[in-house]
Amino acid sequence: MAIPYITEKKRQRLFIVVFILVTLTTIFVLWQFYFKKQKPPLVKKEIPVGKKIVIDFTVLENPLLKELQIFEEIKPFKETLGRKTPFLPY
């Protein structure tokens, strides 16, 4: 009767050790890949030398663009649209 009790005690200790190892491994993996912030790589970014921006306004002098006209204002509908019960057959 004493032998099974000793083996149960050893098995229980083994389970506790395995449980602690799995827990520590899980905590380590979560810490490394989830909670730990990644440091940005150290790359020197060169500030570009000020380039002068030139806008070509000669495109707006095209005769086709001068012929365009402004649309008239679209007035909202005065009538009510649709039917009261649109699912009824005609």
MOPAC internal coordinates of N, CA, C and O (Angstrom, degrees):
PM7 1SCF
backbone

  N    0.0000 0     0.00 0     0.00 0    0    0    0
  C    1.4396 1     0.00 0     0.00 0    1    0    0
  C    1.5166 1   111.81 1     0.00 0    2    1    0
  O    1.2310 1   119.32 1   151.57 1    3    2    1
  N    1.2985 1   118.91 1   -28.43 1    3    2    1
  C    1.4536 1   122.33 1  -178.27 1    5    3    2
  C    1.5236 1   111.39 1   -75.14 1    6    5    3
  O    1.2310 1   118.90 1   151.57 1    7    6    5
  N    1.3050 1   119.70 1   -28.43 1    7    6    5
  C    1.4585 1   122.93 1  -177.07 1    9    7    6
  C    1.5319 1   112.03 1   -66.58 1   10    9    7
  O    1.2310 1   118.91 1   133.20 1   11   10    9
  N    1.3716 1   119.68 1   -46.80 1   11   10    9
  C    1.4636 1   117.83 1   178.44 1   13   11   10
  C    1.5228 1   113.10 1   -62.79 1   14   13   11
  O    1.2310 1   120.01 1   148.08 1   15   14   13
  N    1.3129 1   117.58 1   -31.92 1   15   14   13
  C    1.4523 1   120.52 1   179.42 1   17   15   14
  C    1.5242 1   110.62 1   -65.55 1   18   17   15
  O    1.2310 1   120.24 1   140.11 1   19   18   17
  N    1.3072 1   117.15 1   -39.89 1   19   18   17
  C    1.4668 1   120.84 1   179.60 1   21   19   18
  C    1.5281 1   110.18 1   -67.82 1   22   21   19
  O    1.2310 1   119.39 1   138.42 1   23   22   21
  N    1.3013 1   118.77 1   -41.58 1   23   22   21
  C    1.4613 1   120.24 1   179.47 1   25   23   22
  C    1.5192 1   111.12 1   -67.18 1   26   25   23
  O    1.2310 1   119.66 1   144.47 1   27   26   25
  N    1.3249 1   118.26 1   -35.53 1   27   26   25
  C    1.4662 1   119.70 1   176.18 1   29   27   26
  C    1.5155 1   110.49 1   -64.90 1   30   29   27
  O    1.2310 1   120.18 1   140.75 1   31   30   29
  N    1.3121 1   117.27 1   -39.25 1   31   30   29
  C    1.4559 1   121.84 1   179.32 1   33   31   30
  C    1.5339 1   110.47 1   -64.10 1   34   33   31
  O    1.2310 1   120.22 1   136.84 1   35   34   33
  N    1.3439 1   117.19 1   -43.16 1   35   34   33
  C    1.4575 1   121.36 1   178.06 1   37   35   34
  C    1.5283 1   110.63 1   -64.85 1   38   37   35
  O    1.2310 1   120.44 1   138.16 1   39   38   37
  N    1.3263 1   116.77 1   -41.84 1   39   38   37
  C    1.4657 1   121.08 1   179.32 1   41   39   38
  C    1.5250 1   110.35 1   -62.71 1   42   41   39
  O    1.2310 1   120.37 1   138.70 1   43   42   41
  N    1.3226 1   116.90 1   -41.30 1   43   42   41
  C    1.4538 1   121.19 1   179.59 1   45   43   42
  C    1.5369 1   110.61 1   -64.61 1   46   45   43
  O    1.2310 1   119.66 1   138.49 1   47   46   45
  N    1.3240 1   118.25 1   -41.51 1   47   46   45
  C    1.4673 1   121.65 1   176.62 1   49   47   46
  C    1.5291 1   110.66 1   -62.89 1   50   49   47
  O    1.2310 1   120.93 1   139.23 1   51   50   49
  N    1.3193 1   115.82 1   -40.77 1   51   50   49
  C    1.4651 1   120.12 1   178.84 1   53   51   50
  C    1.5272 1   110.54 1   -63.23 1   54   53   51
  O    1.2310 1   120.22 1   136.73 1   55   54   53
  N    1.3237 1   117.18 1   -43.27 1   55   54   53
  C    1.4611 1   120.38 1   178.39 1   57   55   54
  C    1.5280 1   111.01 1   -63.41 1   58   57   55
  O    1.2310 1   120.08 1   141.10 1   59   58   57
  N    1.3052 1   117.44 1   -38.90 1   59   58   57
  C    1.4688 1   120.89 1   178.98 1   61   59   58
  C    1.5237 1   110.06 1   -64.78 1   62   61   59
  O    1.2310 1   119.95 1   135.83 1   63   62   61
  N    1.3188 1   117.69 1   -44.17 1   63   62   61
  C    1.4638 1   121.45 1   179.36 1   65   63   62
  C    1.5230 1   110.34 1   -63.77 1   66   65   63
  O    1.2310 1   120.22 1   135.75 1   67   66   65
  N    1.3156 1   117.18 1   -44.25 1   67   66   65
  C    1.4669 1   121.03 1   179.26 1   69   67   66
  C    1.5245 1   110.21 1   -64.00 1   70   69   67
  O    1.2310 1   120.22 1   137.70 1   71   70   69
  N    1.3151 1   117.18 1   -42.30 1   71   70   69
  C    1.4680 1   121.14 1   178.75 1   73   71   70
  C    1.5260 1   110.93 1   -61.30 1   74   73   71
  O    1.2310 1   119.85 1   136.55 1   75   74   73
  N    1.3250 1   117.89 1   -43.45 1   75   74   73
  C    1.4590 1   121.55 1   179.34 1   77   75   74
  C    1.5293 1   110.37 1   -65.02 1   78   77   75
  O    1.2310 1   119.91 1   138.16 1   79   78   77
  N    1.3216 1   117.77 1   -41.84 1   79   78   77
  C    1.4663 1   120.53 1   178.58 1   81   79   78
  C    1.5293 1   111.75 1   -63.70 1   82   81   79
  O    1.2310 1   120.29 1   136.85 1   83   82   81
  N    1.3201 1   117.05 1   -43.15 1   83   82   81
  C    1.4707 1   120.41 1   179.17 1   85   83   82
  C    1.5217 1   110.03 1   -65.05 1   86   85   83
  O    1.2310 1   120.33 1   138.67 1   87   86   85
  N    1.3257 1   116.98 1   -41.33 1   87   86   85
  C    1.4583 1   120.59 1   179.19 1   89   87   86
  C    1.5263 1   111.05 1   -63.74 1   90   89   87
  O    1.2310 1   120.08 1   134.43 1   91   90   89
  N    1.3237 1   117.45 1   -45.57 1   91   90   89
  C    1.4609 1   120.47 1   179.15 1   93   91   90
  C    1.5288 1   112.06 1   -64.38 1   94   93   91
  O    1.2310 1   120.58 1   140.64 1   95   94   93
  N    1.3196 1   116.49 1   -39.36 1   95   94   93
  C    1.4679 1   120.37 1   177.78 1   97   95   94
  C    1.5277 1   110.50 1   -63.99 1   98   97   95
  O    1.2310 1   120.30 1   137.19 1   99   98   97
  N    1.3166 1   117.02 1   -42.81 1   99   98   97
  C    1.4646 1   120.92 1   179.03 1  101   99   98
  C    1.5234 1   110.94 1   -63.28 1  102  101   99
  O    1.2310 1   120.57 1   135.98 1  103  102  101
  N    1.3186 1   116.52 1   -44.02 1  103  102  101
  C    1.4596 1   120.23 1   178.94 1  105  103  102
  C    1.5292 1   110.33 1   -62.82 1  106  105  103
  O    1.2310 1   120.04 1   137.87 1  107  106  105
  N    1.3137 1   117.52 1   -42.13 1  107  106  105
  C    1.4683 1   121.19 1   179.28 1  109  107  106
  C    1.5293 1   111.59 1   -62.58 1  110  109  107
  O    1.2310 1   120.42 1   134.40 1  111  110  109
  N    1.3198 1   116.80 1   -45.60 1  111  110  109
  C    1.4695 1   120.76 1  -178.92 1  113  111  110
  C    1.5170 1   110.07 1   -64.83 1  114  113  111
  O    1.2310 1   119.98 1   135.73 1  115  114  113
  N    1.3312 1   117.64 1   -44.27 1  115  114  113
  C    1.4638 1   119.99 1   178.43 1  117  115  114
  C    1.5241 1   111.16 1   -63.02 1  118  117  115
  O    1.2310 1   120.33 1   141.01 1  119  118  117
  N    1.3086 1   116.97 1   -38.99 1  119  118  117
  C    1.4591 1   120.44 1   179.85 1  121  119  118
  C    1.5286 1   110.97 1   -65.12 1  122  121  119
  O    1.2310 1   120.02 1   136.53 1  123  122  121
  N    1.3041 1   117.57 1   -43.47 1  123  122  121
  C    1.4611 1   121.02 1  -175.89 1  125  123  122
  C    1.5294 1   112.41 1   -70.86 1  126  125  123
  O    1.2310 1   120.15 1   139.31 1  127  126  125
  N    1.3172 1   117.32 1   -40.69 1  127  126  125
  C    1.4655 1   119.45 1  -170.51 1  129  127  126
  C    1.5178 1   114.33 1  -105.96 1  130  129  127
  O    1.2310 1   119.63 1   166.50 1  131  130  129
  N    1.3220 1   118.31 1   -13.50 1  131  130  129
  C    1.4576 1   118.18 1  -176.03 1  133  131  130
  C    1.5281 1   111.95 1  -117.81 1  134  133  131
  O    1.2310 1   119.96 1   129.74 1  135  134  133
  N    1.3006 1   117.68 1   -50.26 1  135  134  133
  C    1.4537 1   120.24 1  -173.90 1  137  135  134
  C    1.5187 1   113.81 1   -88.07 1  138  137  135
  O    1.2310 1   119.59 1   150.37 1  139  138  137
  N    1.2987 1   118.39 1   -29.63 1  139  138  137
  C    1.4622 1   121.28 1  -177.20 1  141  139  138
  C    1.5245 1   109.39 1   -75.50 1  142  141  139
  O    1.2310 1   120.80 1   -52.69 1  143  142  141
  N    1.3216 1   116.08 1   127.31 1  143  142  141
  C    1.4578 1   120.16 1  -179.37 1  145  143  142
  C    1.5169 1   109.36 1   -79.39 1  146  145  143
  O    1.2310 1   121.25 1   -41.23 1  147  146  145
  N    1.3080 1   115.22 1   138.77 1  147  146  145
  C    1.4586 1   120.73 1   179.25 1  149  147  146
  C    1.5245 1   109.22 1   -79.08 1  150  149  147
  O    1.2310 1   120.71 1   -45.25 1  151  150  149
  N    1.3162 1   116.25 1   134.75 1  151  150  149
  C    1.4535 1   120.57 1   176.49 1  153  151  150
  C    1.5232 1   108.56 1   -81.87 1  154  153  151
  O    1.2310 1   120.41 1   -43.53 1  155  154  153
  N    1.3177 1   116.82 1   136.47 1  155  154  153
  C    1.4626 1   118.28 1   178.16 1  157  155  154
  C    1.5197 1   110.06 1   -68.31 1  158  157  155
  O    1.2310 1   120.36 1   -32.69 1  159  158  157
  N    1.3070 1   116.92 1   147.31 1  159  158  157
  C    1.4653 1   119.60 1   179.47 1  161  159  158
  C    1.5281 1   110.54 1   -65.70 1  162  161  159
  O    1.2310 1   121.20 1   -32.89 1  163  162  161
  N    1.3008 1   115.31 1   147.11 1  163  162  161
  C    1.4576 1   120.35 1  -179.83 1  165  163  162
  C    1.5207 1   109.77 1   -83.70 1  166  165  163
  O    1.2310 1   121.30 1   -86.02 1  167  166  165
  N    1.3135 1   115.11 1    93.98 1  167  166  165
  C    1.4583 1   121.13 1   179.79 1  169  167  166
  C    1.5189 1   107.18 1  -123.22 1  170  169  167
  O    1.2310 1   121.06 1   -52.25 1  171  170  169
  N    1.3134 1   115.57 1   127.75 1  171  170  169
  C    1.4502 1   119.34 1   178.02 1  173  171  170
  C    1.5209 1   108.58 1   -80.76 1  174  173  171
  O    1.2310 1   121.45 1   -57.67 1  175  174  173
  N    1.3127 1   114.82 1   122.33 1  175  174  173
  C    1.4577 1   119.38 1   178.22 1  177  175  174
  C    1.5256 1   108.06 1   -97.24 1  178  177  175
  O    1.2310 1   121.35 1   -53.45 1  179  178  177
  N    1.3021 1   115.02 1   126.55 1  179  178  177
  C    1.4548 1   119.84 1   179.39 1  181  179  178
  C    1.5144 1   108.85 1   -82.84 1  182  181  179
  O    1.2310 1   121.21 1   -47.19 1  183  182  181
  N    1.2908 1   115.28 1   132.81 1  183  182  181
  C    1.4575 1   120.41 1   176.87 1  185  183  182
  C    1.5192 1   107.19 1   -80.55 1  186  185  183
  O    1.2310 1   120.35 1   -56.46 1  187  186  185
  N    1.3218 1   116.93 1   123.54 1  187  186  185
  C    1.4647 1   117.93 1  -177.86 1  189  187  186
  C    1.5276 1   110.94 1   -66.67 1  190  189  187
  O    1.2310 1   121.95 1   -34.68 1  191  190  189
  N    1.2873 1   113.86 1   145.32 1  191  190  189
  C    1.4621 1   120.11 1   177.59 1  193  191  190
  C    1.5192 1   107.23 1   -68.29 1  194  193  191
  O    1.2310 1   120.92 1   -40.03 1  195  194  193
  N    1.3095 1   115.84 1   139.97 1  195  194  193
  C    1.4561 1   121.06 1  -176.52 1  197  195  194
  C    1.5122 1   112.63 1   -54.52 1  198  197  195
  O    1.2310 1   120.92 1   -67.31 1  199  198  197
  N    1.3046 1   115.85 1   112.69 1  199  198  197
  C    1.4594 1   120.06 1   177.42 1  201  199  198
  C    1.5219 1   108.11 1   -93.92 1  202  201  199
  O    1.2310 1   120.87 1   -38.57 1  203  202  201
  N    1.2982 1   115.93 1   141.43 1  203  202  201
  C    1.4499 1   120.40 1   179.71 1  205  203  202
  C    1.5287 1   108.96 1   -83.43 1  206  205  203
  O    1.2310 1   121.06 1   -52.03 1  207  206  205
  N    1.3080 1   115.57 1   127.97 1  207  206  205
  C    1.4677 1   121.04 1   179.84 1  209  207  206
  C    1.5195 1   108.02 1   -92.02 1  210  209  207
  O    1.2310 1   121.33 1   -52.15 1  211  210  209
  N    1.3187 1   115.07 1   127.85 1  211  210  209
  C    1.4584 1   120.85 1  -179.98 1  213  211  210
  C    1.5208 1   107.92 1  -118.59 1  214  213  211
  O    1.2310 1   120.91 1   -55.81 1  215  214  213
  N    1.3273 1   115.86 1   124.19 1  215  214  213
  C    1.4669 1   121.09 1   179.24 1  217  215  214
  C    1.5202 1   108.12 1  -102.42 1  218  217  215
  O    1.2310 1   121.42 1   -50.15 1  219  218  217
  N    1.3175 1   114.88 1   129.85 1  219  218  217
  C    1.4603 1   120.96 1  -178.38 1  221  219  218
  C    1.5282 1   108.83 1   -93.70 1  222  221  219
  O    1.2310 1   120.33 1   -76.98 1  223  222  221
  N    1.3443 1   116.97 1   103.02 1  223  222  221
  C    1.4599 1   121.59 1  -179.08 1  225  223  222
  C    1.5286 1   112.27 1   -88.09 1  226  225  223
  O    1.2310 1   119.36 1  -179.43 1  227  226  225
  N    1.3108 1   118.83 1     0.57 1  227  226  225
  C    1.4632 1   120.22 1  -179.74 1  229  227  226
  C    1.5334 1   110.68 1   -68.50 1  230  229  227
  O    1.2310 1   120.06 1   159.28 1  231  230  229
  N    1.3253 1   117.49 1   -20.72 1  231  230  229
  C    1.4634 1   120.41 1   178.38 1  233  231  230
  C    1.5234 1   110.25 1   -64.76 1  234  233  231
  O    1.2310 1   119.89 1   146.33 1  235  234  233
  N    1.3182 1   117.81 1   -33.67 1  235  234  233
  C    1.4709 1   121.48 1  -178.86 1  237  235  234
  C    1.5291 1   112.02 1   -73.64 1  238  237  235
  O    1.2310 1   119.55 1   167.21 1  239  238  237
  N    1.3027 1   118.46 1   -12.79 1  239  238  237
  C    1.4615 1   121.71 1   179.43 1  241  239  238
  C    1.5269 1   111.79 1   -88.62 1  242  241  239
  O    1.2310 1   119.61 1  -173.48 1  243  242  241
  N    1.3043 1   118.36 1     6.52 1  243  242  241
  C    1.4568 1   123.21 1   178.88 1  245  243  242
  C    1.5275 1   109.36 1   -62.92 1  246  245  243
  O    1.2310 1   119.39 1   -46.70 1  247  246  245
  N    1.3485 1   118.76 1   133.30 1  247  246  245
  C    1.4670 1   120.72 1  -178.38 1  249  247  246
  C    1.5329 1   113.05 1   -63.56 1  250  249  247
  O    1.2310 1   120.21 1   151.58 1  251  250  249
  N    1.3206 1   117.21 1   -28.42 1  251  250  249
  C    1.4666 1   118.54 1   177.85 1  253  251  250
  C    1.5304 1   111.46 1   -65.98 1  254  253  251
  O    1.2310 1   120.24 1   143.97 1  255  254  253
  N    1.3074 1   117.14 1   -36.03 1  255  254  253
  C    1.4591 1   120.13 1   178.68 1  257  255  254
  C    1.5257 1   111.85 1   -71.74 1  258  257  255
  O    1.2310 1   120.38 1   150.68 1  259  258  257
  N    1.3201 1   116.88 1   -29.32 1  259  258  257
  C    1.4678 1   119.72 1   179.49 1  261  259  258
  C    1.5255 1   111.66 1   -73.11 1  262  261  259
  O    1.2310 1   119.64 1   156.98 1  263  262  261
  N    1.3354 1   118.30 1   -23.02 1  263  262  261
  C    1.4625 1   122.01 1   179.05 1  265  263  262
  C    1.5251 1   112.94 1   -79.09 1  266  265  263
  O    1.2310 1   119.78 1   166.47 1  267  266  265
  N    1.3109 1   118.02 1   -13.53 1  267  266  265
  C    1.4602 1   120.66 1  -179.07 1  269  267  266
  C    1.5178 1   110.51 1   -65.67 1  270  269  267
  O    1.2310 1   121.12 1   -34.09 1  271  270  269
  N    1.3334 1   115.47 1   145.91 1  271  270  269
  C    1.4627 1   121.17 1  -179.79 1  273  271  270
  C    1.5287 1   108.82 1  -120.27 1  274  273  271
  O    1.2310 1   121.45 1   -26.22 1  275  274  273
  N    1.3212 1   114.83 1   153.78 1  275  274  273
  C    1.4603 1   120.62 1   179.73 1  277  275  274
  C    1.5281 1   108.55 1   -79.78 1  278  277  275
  O    1.2310 1   120.48 1   -41.49 1  279  278  277
  N    1.3353 1   116.68 1   138.51 1  279  278  277
  C    1.4498 1   121.01 1   176.96 1  281  279  278
  C    1.5214 1   110.65 1   -66.54 1  282  281  279
  O    1.2310 1   121.58 1   -28.23 1  283  282  281
  N    1.3420 1   114.59 1   151.77 1  283  282  281
  C    1.4570 1   118.96 1   174.23 1  285  283  282
  C    1.5263 1   108.79 1   -75.34 1  286  285  283
  O    1.2310 1   120.95 1   -21.60 1  287  286  285
  N    1.2994 1   115.79 1   158.40 1  287  286  285
  C    1.4598 1   119.96 1   179.64 1  289  287  286
  C    1.5245 1   109.35 1   -69.23 1  290  289  287
  O    1.2310 1   120.19 1   -48.48 1  291  290  289
  N    1.3063 1   117.25 1   131.52 1  291  290  289
  C    1.4652 1   121.90 1   179.12 1  293  291  290
  C    1.5168 1   107.89 1   -86.88 1  294  293  291
  O    1.2310 1   121.10 1   -59.27 1  295  294  293
  N    1.3384 1   115.51 1   120.73 1  295  294  293
  C    1.4603 1   120.42 1  -177.63 1  297  295  294
  C    1.5248 1   109.71 1   -85.48 1  298  297  295
  O    1.2310 1   119.77 1   -33.50 1  299  298  297
  N    1.3155 1   118.04 1   146.50 1  299  298  297
  C    1.4716 1   120.45 1   178.44 1  301  299  298
  C    1.5225 1   111.08 1   -70.38 1  302  301  299
  O    1.2310 1   120.57 1   -24.00 1  303  302  301
  N    1.3464 1   116.51 1   156.00 1  303  302  301
  C    1.4554 1   121.92 1   179.64 1  305  303  302
  C    1.5251 1   110.39 1   -68.86 1  306  305  303
  O    1.2310 1   120.97 1   -36.97 1  307  306  305
  N    1.3339 1   115.75 1   143.03 1  307  306  305
  C    1.4613 1   120.52 1   178.28 1  309  307  306
  C    1.5250 1   110.51 1   -94.97 1  310  309  307
  O    1.2310 1   120.52 1   155.66 1  311  310  309
  N    1.3017 1   116.60 1   -24.34 1  311  310  309
  C    1.4597 1   120.44 1  -178.63 1  313  311  310
  C    1.5223 1   109.93 1   -82.91 1  314  313  311
  O    1.2310 1   121.48 1   -21.31 1  315  314  313
  N    1.3287 1   114.78 1   158.69 1  315  314  313
  C    1.4617 1   118.13 1   174.17 1  317  315  314
  C    1.5181 1   107.87 1   -83.20 1  318  317  315
  O    1.2310 1   120.72 1   -41.99 1  319  318  317
  N    1.2881 1   116.23 1   138.01 1  319  318  317
  C    1.4466 1   121.06 1  -177.54 1  321  319  318
  C    1.5198 1   110.17 1   -93.47 1  322  321  319
  O    1.2310 1   120.41 1   -33.82 1  323  322  321
  N    1.3165 1   116.83 1   146.18 1  323  322  321
  C    1.4464 1   121.63 1   173.73 1  325  323  322
  C    1.5125 1   113.09 1    78.78 1  326  325  323
  O    1.2310 1   121.22 1     3.37 1  327  326  325
  N    1.3256 1   115.28 1  -176.63 1  327  326  325
  C    1.4568 1   121.98 1   179.03 1  329  327  326
  C    1.5214 1   109.40 1  -109.44 1  330  329  327
  O    1.2310 1   121.11 1   -15.65 1  331  330  329
  N    1.3299 1   115.47 1   164.35 1  331  330  329
  C    1.4610 1   119.35 1   179.48 1  333  331  330
  C    1.5270 1   110.49 1   -65.78 1  334  333  331
  O    1.2310 1   120.87 1   137.86 1  335  334  333
  N    1.3270 1   115.93 1   -42.14 1  335  334  333
  C    1.4686 1   120.18 1   179.93 1  337  335  334
  C    1.5333 1   106.94 1  -123.79 1  338  337  335
  O    1.2310 1   119.46 1   -86.51 1  339  338  337
  N    1.3097 1   118.64 1    93.49 1  339  338  337
  C    1.4551 1   121.64 1  -174.14 1  341  339  338
  C    1.5302 1   113.89 1   -71.83 1  342  341  339
  O    1.2310 1   119.96 1   168.63 1  343  342  341
  N    1.3206 1   117.68 1   -11.37 1  343  342  341
  C    1.4683 1   119.38 1  -177.00 1  345  343  342
  C    1.5184 1   112.89 1   -92.05 1  346  345  343
  O    1.2310 1   119.70 1   175.24 1  347  346  345
  N    1.3175 1   118.17 1    -4.76 1  347  346  345
  C    1.4699 1   120.34 1   176.76 1  349  347  346
  C    1.5235 1   109.20 1   -78.51 1  350  349  347
  O    1.2310 1   119.61 1   -38.65 1  351  350  349
  N    1.3390 1   118.34 1   141.35 1  351  350  349
  C    1.4784 1   119.66 1   177.47 1  353  351  350
  C    1.5170 1   110.44 1   -70.28 1  354  353  351
  O    1.2310 1   121.28 1   -20.28 1  355  354  353
  N    1.3489 1   115.15 1   159.72 1  355  354  353
  C    1.4758 1   120.14 1   179.50 1  357  355  354
  C    1.4893 1   111.14 1   -70.87 1  358  357  355
  O    1.2310 1   120.10 1   180.00 1  359  358  357

